[in-house]
Amino acid sequence: MLEPTPLDELIQKIGGEVYRRGSCLVSQDELIMIYDGAVEDAKRFACIRDIAMRYHWGFELPGQMTSVIFKELPA
């Protein structure tokens, strides 16, 4: 069995928070894993968007790409 990557563990954490609380704030340090080396804002946004789409979450960018809030999508 494969060991989960740090990104897998972060996704599990986000999913658990979204399920329990309806949203999850992801810090700048955690976003580094999601950005996967992207440095341009457009590419970083695409990384966030792709994760949100894959797991059926909404998202909000409260700062200037320094944090993100993943949210449960309305039914």
N, C-alpha and C positions, 0 to 999 in steps of 0.2 A: 504494500500500500504506500502511495506517495505521501510524503509529508506536506502539509499545507504551506504555501509561501506566505511571506509577510502580507502580501496583497490579499491573498485568500482569507487570512485571519482578520484583516481590516474589513473586508466585505462581510464576513460573518458578524463582526461587531456592529457594523452599520445596520445590517439586516435585523439583528436582535433589537437594537435601539428603535428602529423604525417600527418594528412589530409591537414593542412594548409601549413606546411613548408617542409614536406617530411621526417622530423626526429624530435626526442625529446630526449634531454639529461635528464636522471634521476639521481638525486644526491644520495649520500650515505645515507642520511637521508630518502629519499623516498624508496630506495631499501630495507630498513628494512621491509616495508610492503610486498614487493614482496617475500622476503626471508622467511617470515612466520616462523621465529624461527630457520631456518637452520643455522648451524655454519660451516659445512664443505664446502669447495669450490665446490666440486662436486655436493653437494645438492643445493647450491646456484645457480650454473650454470643451474641445472635442473629446478629450479623455473623460472629463466629468460627464458630459452628455452620453457618451457610449456606455459608461457604467450605469447611469440612471436608466437608460433605455433597456439594457440587458436585464436589470433586476426590477423593472417596472416601478421606479421611484421618480418622484418629482425632485427638483432641486432649486435652491435659491443661493445666490452669491451675495451675502450681506456686506462684504468688503470688496476690495479690489483684487480678487482672485487670491486672497490670503486665507480664506476659510470658505466652506460650503456647508449648507444645511440640506441633507437629503431628507425627503418627506414621503409619507405615504400618499399615493395617488388617491383622489376621491373615487368612490365606487361608481 
